[in-house]
């Protein structure tokens, strides 16, 4: 059992950010299922624990559980709900990393989810159509987060072609457009809250990508600063007195210097390719540039 846990931990650390988010969502789903089964054995069928992590439409209830603005995007209503969201996160997460960094994806996942929750909350409390549902409606799922990633990818690489079953090659901008229009058409359906949240995520993805493309702002910067601070706090180690460093000509230190020089040259080349993507789109890259960008996204 310990070997399995060690292996999963290693795969998590070595995986891309999209895979890490998938692992987190699957882990939360399994924990949620196990706790639910355990409680059912004692005939506890309502209340705890899921409701405390769902995003409520009722403002007063949200004040009691403000953390649900974030936690709801890691919970799912069933295995199919989880499966479809994770497949989209995997496909478009890899595509997103062609144009943006892993930190951008991490930050946009949270930003898109929070934007979806905010639009959901506003719609249910502003429109009379939803008034009878406010007290009983709750939101779960990563769909808003995933749609933010889809739309950001489409804004950055609008002419990137996807091979879709039955449709053949379709440009990414049309895939995103169809998804957004579908959500607009179904906001009064049985899952209206979910479709409204999707639109909030789409707006966040568009806002983020436009800011990066125009070089004006990074909408995810404040989220990543918080996450980096939290991560640094948990990984902080006791300060130790640093030993004196001896410098030698050649040897290991010479190899370190060569490695650092090569690493900097590679990073500069990737930055140049990303700038080219933002200016002329993914299709403007040469085959060699696309290969280098793909290799960098896998590291």
C-alpha atoms as a printed R data frame, in Angstrom:
    type eleno elety resid chain resno       x      y       z
1   ATOM     1    CA   UNK     A     1   0.000  0.000   0.000
2   ATOM     2    CA   UNK     A     2   2.829  2.385   0.833
3   ATOM     3    CA   UNK     A     3   4.373  1.705  -2.587
4   ATOM     4    CA   UNK     A     4   1.113  2.684  -4.287
5   ATOM     5    CA   UNK     A     5   0.900  5.930  -2.335
6   ATOM     6    CA   UNK     A     6   4.551  6.706  -3.089
7   ATOM     7    CA   UNK     A     7   4.011  6.009  -6.782
8   ATOM     8    CA   UNK     A     8   0.917  8.229  -6.939
9   ATOM     9    CA   UNK     A     9   2.734 11.000  -5.106
10  ATOM    10    CA   UNK     A    10   5.629 10.805  -7.548
11  ATOM    11    CA   UNK     A    11   3.300 10.830 -10.575
12  ATOM    12    CA   UNK     A    12   1.500 13.837  -9.131
13  ATOM    13    CA   UNK     A    13   4.730 15.777  -8.681
14  ATOM    14    CA   UNK     A    14   6.025 14.909 -12.148
15  ATOM    15    CA   UNK     A    15   2.729 15.504 -13.969
16  ATOM    16    CA   UNK     A    16   1.723 18.715 -15.727
17  ATOM    17    CA   UNK     A    17  -0.481 21.195 -13.874
18  ATOM    18    CA   UNK     A    18  -3.569 19.971 -15.741
19  ATOM    19    CA   UNK     A    19  -2.858 16.399 -14.618
20  ATOM    20    CA   UNK     A    20  -2.308 17.587 -11.054
21  ATOM    21    CA   UNK     A    21  -5.713 19.305 -11.093
22  ATOM    22    CA   UNK     A    22  -7.253 16.122 -12.458
23  ATOM    23    CA   UNK     A    23  -5.665 14.088  -9.647
24  ATOM    24    CA   UNK     A    24  -7.028 16.540  -7.077
25  ATOM    25    CA   UNK     A    25 -10.546 16.375  -8.531
26  ATOM    26    CA   UNK     A    26 -10.503 12.569  -8.637
27  ATOM    27    CA   UNK     A    27  -9.149 12.384  -5.090
28  ATOM    28    CA   UNK     A    28 -11.869 14.716  -3.802
29  ATOM    29    CA   UNK     A    29 -14.533 12.698  -5.639
30  ATOM    30    CA   UNK     A    30 -13.334  9.409  -4.131
31  ATOM    31    CA   UNK     A    31 -13.190 10.911  -0.641
32  ATOM    32    CA   UNK     A    32 -16.664 12.385  -1.132
33  ATOM    33    CA   UNK     A    33 -18.014  8.992  -2.254
34  ATOM    34    CA   UNK     A    34 -16.422  7.108   0.650
35  ATOM    35    CA   UNK     A    35 -17.736  9.559   3.253
36  ATOM    36    CA   UNK     A    36 -21.214  9.437   1.700
37  ATOM    37    CA   UNK     A    37 -21.235  5.614   1.814
38  ATOM    38    CA   UNK     A    38 -20.061  5.620   5.413
39  ATOM    39    CA   UNK     A    39 -22.807  8.029   6.454
40  ATOM    40    CA   UNK     A    40 -25.465  6.065   4.583
41  ATOM    41    CA   UNK     A    41 -24.564  3.027   6.661
42  ATOM    42    CA   UNK     A    42 -25.819  5.056   9.633
43  ATOM    43    CA   UNK     A    43 -28.861  6.323   7.682
44  ATOM    44    CA   UNK     A    44 -27.416  9.837   7.454
45  ATOM    45    CA   UNK     A    45 -28.594 10.963   4.026
46  ATOM    46    CA   UNK     A    46 -28.645 14.749   4.073
47  ATOM    47    CA   UNK     A    47 -26.625 17.747   5.145
48  ATOM    48    CA   UNK     A    48 -23.008 16.806   5.698
49  ATOM    49    CA   UNK     A    49 -20.523 16.784   4.139
50  ATOM    50    CA   UNK     A    50 -21.248 17.794   0.542
51  ATOM    51    CA   UNK     A    51 -23.608 20.702   1.204
52  ATOM    52    CA   UNK     A    52 -20.919 22.542   3.149
53  ATOM    53    CA   UNK     A    53 -18.665 22.580   0.076
54  ATOM    54    CA   UNK     A    54 -21.260 23.395  -2.577
55  ATOM    55    CA   UNK     A    55 -21.730 26.943  -3.847
56  ATOM    56    CA   UNK     A    56 -25.142 28.181  -2.590
57  ATOM    57    CA   UNK     A    57 -27.365 30.630  -4.473
58  ATOM    58    CA   UNK     A    58 -28.545 32.033  -1.144
59  ATOM    59    CA   UNK     A    59 -26.342 34.988  -0.108
60  ATOM    60    CA   UNK     A    60 -26.940 34.480   3.608
61  ATOM    61    CA   UNK     A    61 -25.863 30.866   3.412
62  ATOM    62    CA   UNK     A    62 -22.769 31.874   1.453
63  ATOM    63    CA   UNK     A    63 -21.795 34.190   4.306
64  ATOM    64    CA   UNK     A    64 -21.796 31.143   6.580
65  ATOM    65    CA   UNK     A    65 -19.644 29.070   4.220
66  ATOM    66    CA   UNK     A    66 -17.571 31.543   2.137
67  ATOM    67    CA   UNK     A    67 -14.966 28.870   1.326
68  ATOM    68    CA   UNK     A    68 -17.497 27.218  -1.001
69  ATOM    69    CA   UNK     A    69 -16.677 29.843  -3.678
70  ATOM    70    CA   UNK     A    70 -13.483 27.810  -4.177
71  ATOM    71    CA   UNK     A    71 -14.338 24.323  -2.930
72  ATOM    72    CA   UNK     A    72 -17.382 23.817  -5.161
73  ATOM    73    CA   UNK     A    73 -15.184 23.592  -8.285
74  ATOM    74    CA   UNK     A    74 -13.511 20.432  -6.960
75  ATOM    75    CA   UNK     A    75 -16.751 18.551  -6.193
76  ATOM    76    CA   UNK     A    76 -18.947 16.732  -8.714
77  ATOM    77    CA   UNK     A    77 -22.478 15.384  -8.739
78  ATOM    78    CA   UNK     A    78 -21.594 11.993 -10.243
79  ATOM    79    CA   UNK     A    79 -19.051  9.921 -12.116
80  ATOM    80    CA   UNK     A    80 -20.156 11.128 -15.575
81  ATOM    81    CA   UNK     A    81 -20.072 14.753 -14.438
82  ATOM    82    CA   UNK     A    82 -16.499 14.210 -13.246
83  ATOM    83    CA   UNK     A    83 -15.485 12.234 -16.362
84  ATOM    84    CA   UNK     A    84 -16.579 14.823 -18.908
85  ATOM    85    CA   UNK     A    85 -15.044 17.728 -16.986
86  ATOM    86    CA   UNK     A    86 -11.727 15.925 -16.543
87  ATOM    87    CA   UNK     A    87 -11.554 14.921 -20.216
88  ATOM    88    CA   UNK     A    88 -12.077 18.549 -21.245
89  ATOM    89    CA   UNK     A    89  -9.541 19.699 -18.662
90  ATOM    90    CA   UNK     A    90  -6.970 17.231 -20.004
91  ATOM    91    CA   UNK     A    91  -7.483 18.059 -23.697
92  ATOM    92    CA   UNK     A    92  -7.698 21.813 -23.410
93  ATOM    93    CA   UNK     A    93  -5.238 22.004 -20.532
94  ATOM    94    CA   UNK     A    94  -2.515 20.589 -22.792
95  ATOM    95    CA   UNK     A    95  -3.533 22.987 -25.557
96  ATOM    96    CA   UNK     A    96  -3.555 25.943 -23.132
97  ATOM    97    CA   UNK     A    97   0.063 25.212 -22.186
98  ATOM    98    CA   UNK     A    98   1.179 25.836 -25.770
99  ATOM    99    CA   UNK     A    99   0.480 29.536 -25.269
100 ATOM   100    CA   UNK     A   100   0.598 30.091 -21.502
101 ATOM   101    CA   UNK     A   101   2.470 28.867 -18.449
102 ATOM   102    CA   UNK     A   102   1.549 26.265 -15.852
103 ATOM   103    CA   UNK     A   103   1.004 29.034 -13.288
104 ATOM   104    CA   UNK     A   104  -1.414 30.727 -15.665
105 ATOM   105    CA   UNK     A   105  -3.435 27.515 -15.940
106 ATOM   106    CA   UNK     A   106  -3.450 27.048 -12.189
107 ATOM   107    CA   UNK     A   107  -4.572 30.615 -11.623
108 ATOM   108    CA   UNK     A   108  -7.171 30.603 -14.410
109 ATOM   109    CA   UNK     A   109  -8.729 27.382 -13.122
110 ATOM   110    CA   UNK     A   110  -9.489 29.168  -9.850
111 ATOM   111    CA   UNK     A   111 -10.353 32.499 -11.460
112 ATOM   112    CA   UNK     A   112 -12.772 30.874 -13.900
113 ATOM   113    CA   UNK     A   113 -14.450 28.934 -11.121
114 ATOM   114    CA   UNK     A   114 -14.845 32.021  -8.943
115 ATOM   115    CA   UNK     A   115 -16.172 34.077 -11.867
116 ATOM   116    CA   UNK     A   116 -18.707 31.336 -12.581
117 ATOM   117    CA   UNK     A   117 -19.800 31.293  -8.945
118 ATOM   118    CA   UNK     A   118 -20.188 35.084  -8.901
119 ATOM   119    CA   UNK     A   119 -22.323 35.200 -12.059
120 ATOM   120    CA   UNK     A   120 -24.420 32.304 -10.745
121 ATOM   121    CA   UNK     A   121 -24.987 34.146  -7.462
122 ATOM   122    CA   UNK     A   122 -25.888 37.420  -9.189
123 ATOM   123    CA   UNK     A   123 -28.271 35.805 -11.693
124 ATOM   124    CA   UNK     A   124 -30.186 33.818  -9.085
125 ATOM   125    CA   UNK     A   125 -30.648 36.879  -6.884
126 ATOM   126    CA   UNK     A   126 -31.394 39.438  -9.604
127 ATOM   127    CA   UNK     A   127 -33.691 37.677 -12.073
128 ATOM   128    CA   UNK     A   128 -37.259 36.960 -10.884
129 ATOM   129    CA   UNK     A   129 -37.252 33.704 -12.865
130 ATOM   130    CA   UNK     A   130 -34.819 32.156 -10.389
131 ATOM   131    CA   UNK     A   131 -36.314 33.581  -7.163
132 ATOM   132    CA   UNK     A   132 -38.261 30.401  -6.217
133 ATOM   133    CA   UNK     A   133 -35.034 28.382  -6.556
134 ATOM   134    CA   UNK     A   134 -32.643 30.526  -4.514
135 ATOM   135    CA   UNK     A   135 -33.037 28.725  -1.184
136 ATOM   136    CA   UNK     A   136 -32.638 25.239  -2.643
137 ATOM   137    CA   UNK     A   137 -30.069 25.704  -5.432
138 ATOM   138    CA   UNK     A   138 -26.450 24.644  -5.058
139 ATOM   139    CA   UNK     A   139 -23.607 24.575  -7.584
140 ATOM   140    CA   UNK     A   140 -20.839 21.980  -7.990
141 ATOM   141    CA   UNK     A   141 -18.382 21.048 -10.701
142 ATOM   142    CA   UNK     A   142 -15.284 22.245 -12.552
143 ATOM   143    CA   UNK     A   143 -17.167 23.239 -15.718
144 ATOM   144    CA   UNK     A   144 -16.747 27.006 -15.263
145 ATOM   145    CA   UNK     A   145 -13.018 26.543 -14.646
146 ATOM   146    CA   UNK     A   146 -12.645 24.307 -17.694
147 ATOM   147    CA   UNK     A   147 -14.576 26.678 -19.942
148 ATOM   148    CA   UNK     A   148 -12.303 29.536 -18.867
149 ATOM   149    CA   UNK     A   149  -9.353 27.464 -20.116
150 ATOM   150    CA   UNK     A   150 -11.178 26.620 -23.371
151 ATOM   151    CA   UNK     A   151 -12.021 30.251 -24.150
152 ATOM   152    CA   UNK     A   152  -8.558 31.528 -23.217
153 ATOM   153    CA   UNK     A   153  -7.042 28.965 -25.591
154 ATOM   154    CA   UNK     A   154  -9.443 30.022 -28.343
155 ATOM   155    CA   UNK     A   155  -8.622 33.717 -27.908
156 ATOM   156    CA   UNK     A   156  -4.896 32.984 -28.047
157 ATOM   157    CA   UNK     A   157  -5.006 30.404 -30.873
158 ATOM   158    CA   UNK     A   158  -8.296 31.010 -32.707
159 ATOM   159    CA   UNK     A   159  -7.297 29.184 -35.896
160 ATOM   160    CA   UNK     A   160  -5.868 26.088 -34.221
161 ATOM   161    CA   UNK     A   161  -7.641 23.083 -35.770
162 ATOM   162    CA   UNK     A   162  -9.153 20.257 -33.753
163 ATOM   163    CA   UNK     A   163 -10.067 16.892 -35.251
164 ATOM   164    CA   UNK     A   164 -13.636 16.221 -34.100
165 ATOM   165    CA   UNK     A   165 -15.516 12.984 -34.651
166 ATOM   166    CA   UNK     A   166 -18.135 13.367 -37.440
167 ATOM   167    CA   UNK     A   167 -17.081 16.974 -38.112
168 ATOM   168    CA   UNK     A   168 -13.444 16.623 -39.123
169 ATOM   169    CA   UNK     A   169 -11.126 19.605 -38.605
170 ATOM   170    CA   UNK     A   170 -12.765 22.529 -36.807
171 ATOM   171    CA   UNK     A   171 -11.072 25.752 -35.734
172 ATOM   172    CA   UNK     A   172 -10.834 26.250 -32.000
173 ATOM   173    CA   UNK     A   173 -12.663 29.596 -32.102
174 ATOM   174    CA   UNK     A   174 -15.777 27.883 -33.495
175 ATOM   175    CA   UNK     A   175 -15.676 25.168 -30.829
176 ATOM   176    CA   UNK     A   176 -15.590 27.814 -28.102
177 ATOM   177    CA   UNK     A   177 -18.330 29.826 -29.817
178 ATOM   178    CA   UNK     A   178 -20.674 26.834 -30.047
179 ATOM   179    CA   UNK     A   179 -20.148 25.989 -26.382
180 ATOM   180    CA   UNK     A   180 -20.835 29.567 -25.236
181 ATOM   181    CA   UNK     A   181 -23.928 29.946 -27.436
182 ATOM   182    CA   UNK     A   182 -25.262 26.610 -26.175
183 ATOM   183    CA   UNK     A   183 -24.905 27.793 -22.596
184 ATOM   184    CA   UNK     A   184 -26.744 31.014 -23.451
185 ATOM   185    CA   UNK     A   185 -29.628 29.073 -24.970
186 ATOM   186    CA   UNK     A   186 -29.989 26.794 -21.945
187 ATOM   187    CA   UNK     A   187 -29.849 29.249 -19.024
188 ATOM   188    CA   UNK     A   188 -33.572 28.632 -18.354
189 ATOM   189    CA   UNK     A   189 -33.234 24.846 -18.488
190 ATOM   190    CA   UNK     A   190 -33.227 22.460 -15.544
191 ATOM   191    CA   UNK     A   191 -29.507 23.086 -15.087
192 ATOM   192    CA   UNK     A   192 -29.699 26.836 -15.625
193 ATOM   193    CA   UNK     A   193 -27.313 27.578 -12.766
194 ATOM   194    CA   UNK     A   194 -24.634 25.408 -14.321
195 ATOM   195    CA   UNK     A   195 -24.953 27.104 -17.710
196 ATOM   196    CA   UNK     A   196 -24.783 30.543 -16.096
197 ATOM   197    CA   UNK     A   197 -21.612 29.515 -14.257
198 ATOM   198    CA   UNK     A   198 -20.141 28.330 -17.573
199 ATOM   199    CA   UNK     A   199 -20.703 31.807 -19.013
200 ATOM   200    CA   UNK     A   200 -18.928 33.349 -16.019
201 ATOM   201    CA   UNK     A   201 -15.964 31.067 -16.607
202 ATOM   202    CA   UNK     A   202 -15.960 31.942 -20.320
203 ATOM   203    CA   UNK     A   203 -15.856 35.665 -19.486
204 ATOM   204    CA   UNK     A   204 -12.926 35.090 -17.133
205 ATOM   205    CA   UNK     A   205 -11.049 33.165 -19.837
206 ATOM   206    CA   UNK     A   206 -11.632 35.932 -22.384
207 ATOM   207    CA   UNK     A   207 -10.589 38.644 -19.915
208 ATOM   208    CA   UNK     A   208  -7.407 36.788 -18.988
209 ATOM   209    CA   UNK     A   209  -6.350 36.019 -22.577
210 ATOM   210    CA   UNK     A   210  -7.011 39.561 -23.804
211 ATOM   211    CA   UNK     A   211  -4.923 41.008 -20.986
212 ATOM   212    CA   UNK     A   212  -1.984 38.723 -21.731
213 ATOM   213    CA   UNK     A   213  -2.263 39.187 -25.508
214 ATOM   214    CA   UNK     A   214  -2.311 42.971 -25.245
215 ATOM   215    CA   UNK     A   215   0.461 42.973 -22.650
216 ATOM   216    CA   UNK     A   216  -1.617 45.074 -20.234
217 ATOM   217    CA   UNK     A   217  -2.317 42.804 -17.259
218 ATOM   218    CA   UNK     A   218  -2.319 39.261 -15.936
219 ATOM   219    CA   UNK     A   219  -5.714 38.572 -14.362
220 ATOM   220    CA   UNK     A   220  -4.325 35.538 -12.530
221 ATOM   221    CA   UNK     A   221  -1.338 37.314 -10.935
222 ATOM   222    CA   UNK     A   222  -3.027 37.963  -7.572
223 ATOM   223    CA   UNK     A   223  -4.203 34.341  -7.295
224 ATOM   224    CA   UNK     A   224  -0.748 32.994  -8.067
225 ATOM   225    CA   UNK     A   225   0.842 35.331  -5.514
226 ATOM   226    CA   UNK     A   226  -1.464 33.918  -2.841
227 ATOM   227    CA   UNK     A   227  -0.837 30.309  -3.910
228 ATOM   228    CA   UNK     A   228   2.936 30.850  -4.003
229 ATOM   229    CA   UNK     A   229   2.847 32.357  -0.520
230 ATOM   230    CA   UNK     A   230   0.820 29.437   0.842
231 ATOM   231    CA   UNK     A   231   3.067 26.913  -0.886
232 ATOM   232    CA   UNK     A   232   6.164 28.657   0.431
233 ATOM   233    CA   UNK     A   233   4.761 28.618   3.954
234 ATOM   234    CA   UNK     A   234   4.169 24.841   3.848
235 ATOM   235    CA   UNK     A   235   7.491 24.018   2.218
236 ATOM   236    CA   UNK     A   236   9.575 26.356   4.355
237 ATOM   237    CA   UNK     A   237  12.466 24.541   5.983
238 ATOM   238    CA   UNK     A   238  14.486 25.608   9.045
239 ATOM   239    CA   UNK     A   239  17.248 28.024   8.178
240 ATOM   240    CA   UNK     A   240  20.641 26.463   8.128
241 ATOM   241    CA   UNK     A   241  23.958 28.196   8.002
242 ATOM   242    CA   UNK     A   242  25.205 27.992   4.449
243 ATOM   243    CA   UNK     A   243  28.686 26.483   4.053
244 ATOM   244    CA   UNK     A   244  31.337 28.520   2.322
245 ATOM   245    CA   UNK     A   245  31.330 27.915  -1.408
246 ATOM   246    CA   UNK     A   246  34.580 27.036  -3.057
247 ATOM   247    CA   UNK     A   247  34.992 27.933  -6.702
248 ATOM   248    CA   UNK     A   248  37.002 25.712  -8.995
249 ATOM   249    CA   UNK     A   249  37.898 26.106 -12.615
250 ATOM   250    CA   UNK     A   250  36.159 23.382 -14.594
251 ATOM   251    CA   UNK     A   251  34.950 20.231 -12.867
252 ATOM   252    CA   UNK     A   252  31.404 20.086 -11.523
253 ATOM   253    CA   UNK     A   253  31.035 23.867 -11.255
254 ATOM   254    CA   UNK     A   254  32.044 24.248 -14.873
255 ATOM   255    CA   UNK     A   255  29.321 21.759 -15.781
256 ATOM   256    CA   UNK     A   256  26.821 23.684 -13.670
257 ATOM   257    CA   UNK     A   257  27.716 26.867 -15.500
258 ATOM   258    CA   UNK     A   258  27.256 25.180 -18.883
259 ATOM   259    CA   UNK     A   259  23.934 23.712 -17.796
260 ATOM   260    CA   UNK     A   260  22.647 27.076 -16.556
261 ATOM   261    CA   UNK     A   261  23.706 28.740 -19.788
262 ATOM   262    CA   UNK     A   262  21.883 26.120 -21.877
263 ATOM   263    CA   UNK     A   263  18.802 26.376 -19.658
264 ATOM   264    CA   UNK     A   264  18.685 30.156 -20.035
265 ATOM   265    CA   UNK     A   265  19.030 29.873 -23.812
266 ATOM   266    CA   UNK     A   266  16.150 27.364 -23.923
267 ATOM   267    CA   UNK     A   267  13.955 29.577 -21.734
268 ATOM   268    CA   UNK     A   268  14.696 32.594 -23.921
269 ATOM   269    CA   UNK     A   269  13.750 30.611 -27.018
270 ATOM   270    CA   UNK     A   270  10.434 29.496 -25.482
271 ATOM   271    CA   UNK     A   271   9.662 33.085 -24.479
272 ATOM   272    CA   UNK     A   272  10.321 34.173 -28.062
273 ATOM   273    CA   UNK     A   273   7.982 31.477 -29.422
274 ATOM   274    CA   UNK     A   274   5.237 32.421 -26.952
275 ATOM   275    CA   UNK     A   275   5.540 36.069 -27.984
276 ATOM   276    CA   UNK     A   276   5.145 34.966 -31.587
277 ATOM   277    CA   UNK     A   277   2.012 32.964 -30.697
278 ATOM   278    CA   UNK     A   278   0.453 35.993 -29.026
279 ATOM   279    CA   UNK     A   279   1.207 38.190 -32.023
280 ATOM   280    CA   UNK     A   280   0.395 35.926 -34.968
281 ATOM   281    CA   UNK     A   281  -1.348 32.878 -33.465
282 ATOM   282    CA   UNK     A   282  -0.276 29.250 -33.167
283 ATOM   283    CA   UNK     A   283  -0.570 28.618 -36.917
284 ATOM   284    CA   UNK     A   284   2.144 31.226 -37.509
285 ATOM   285    CA   UNK     A   285   4.769 28.938 -35.939
286 ATOM   286    CA   UNK     A   286   7.116 26.751 -37.931
287 ATOM   287    CA   UNK     A   287   7.087 22.976 -37.439
288 ATOM   288    CA   UNK     A   288  10.302 23.197 -35.398
289 ATOM   289    CA   UNK     A   289   8.867 25.951 -33.179
290 ATOM   290    CA   UNK     A   290   5.711 23.890 -32.572
291 ATOM   291    CA   UNK     A   291   7.871 20.903 -31.611
292 ATOM   292    CA   UNK     A   292   9.941 22.952 -29.160
293 ATOM   293    CA   UNK     A   293   6.806 24.443 -27.617
294 ATOM   294    CA   UNK     A   294   5.255 21.002 -27.213
295 ATOM   295    CA   UNK     A   295   8.439 19.595 -25.628
296 ATOM   296    CA   UNK     A   296   8.569 22.536 -23.200
297 ATOM   297    CA   UNK     A   297   4.934 22.003 -22.168
298 ATOM   298    CA   UNK     A   298   5.733 18.384 -21.210
299 ATOM   299    CA   UNK     A   299   8.561 19.313 -18.837
